[in-house]
């Protein structure tokens, strides 16, 4: 971080050492809450990725022979170090991303839980056997690691999202390259310092800083066998097509437009609380954020007014301040993007109930930050830009529907299907919704359909490209090859 007039320039972690990047270009990293300069990140490319890939490939030859129980012990040590340092890591997340400290703590906790699940590798990697598949012939199925994997991570959860991937990958016997978002490199730098302390052999886990050039180098490098990605759907489609064309396994988690359905029989106070938490936590910068509320029947007025009253009490500010309800968005560029969508909604005739462009930082200490206040639109139509496109900010749209079937049809017509929720006290409505909605992550009377780390995470339709999703049992499938061995001894 910046100290006095000296600006820290981040380095890569390759083969167990912190090394300078070969990059010639660098990008400033600023605290979104204050605009304060935190440091510079190298915009590395092919040379940096190649050095990491070669290191990981070299390490793979011996790492894959390490017994799974010994790999798990290193992950136990990493989990212990993460637990000890969780508060410090959460503060780094808040500093570089802008989310409130409670939100940062929650994301760090979920990342640690992924490490915890990955420590179960000795059991979860077990294969299957069957004697006498034919006379005197036995068959067994075993899981084997594949080689070097990499992840291209987003800015919105800088500590958590990479931990969806590399604990599982190395638990399976693979080696790994992490490319954090160039907007939030400090959280992973801190975690890799803990990885070094945990005692992982050189080359097993590597960190490369960079932007698009580094990402494209990962997609093309011949030594990298698989890629995990989280980001917008257009980029996810590019990652999937490019990596697959280069013979790699791919799981590319894309964008979202998440619908929340409120039935007239819902517990309205709980529903509104959940909707506000879903749409506005983390300043709306998460793929599970509620985007569109579909109110069925006469629930509309109570939902609208309940949301409005709660939002009027929001306090914008630095996430390290305990009084802050919502922090800034990630950057000035993203602030301008969100405000562009608010203007588009106005032009298209939606009713702007609350305008976040009028809600700036709480005091002079946040004057340099990138703030957009909570924004609420009513009378939104499915054909409007704000109803169709992922805004990724604190903007919520309200639409009124005549029936649950009408709501389901609106959801069905949208090309993205990441998460969706229904609020109801009717088992019939809940079952109909669960049965018919296409989103892969679905909730009943919860605003955020976030699976725990021992279940899979990923969407449907244009929200996910690939076959096997993140963390949970599917991670052990993604990071291994199933080998079938048929034996006869005479």
Secondary structure, DSSP 8 states (H G I E B T S, - for coil): --BTTB--B--EEETTEEE----S-EEEEE-TTT--EEEEEE-B-HHHHHHHHHHHHHHHHHHTTS-HHHHHHHHHHHHHHHHHTHHHHHHHHHHHH---HHHHHHHHHHHHHHHHHHTTHHHHT--EEEEEEETTEEEEEEEE--SEEEEE--STTTTTGGGGTHHHHHHTT-EEEEE--TT--HHHHHHHHHHHHHT--TTSEEE--BSHHHHHHHHH-TTEEEEEEES-HHHHHHHHHHHHHTT-EEEEE----EEEEE-TTS-HHHHHHHHHHHHHGGGG-STT-EEEEEEEGGGHHHHHHHHHHHHTT--BS-TTSTT-SB---S-HHHHHHHHHHHHHHHHTT-EEEE-GGG---SSGGGTTS-----EEEES--TTSHHHHS---SSEEEEEEESSHHHHHHHHHHSSEESEEEEE-S-HHHHHHHHHH---SEEEES-S-----TTS-B--EETTEEESS-BSSHHHHHHT-EEEEEEEE--
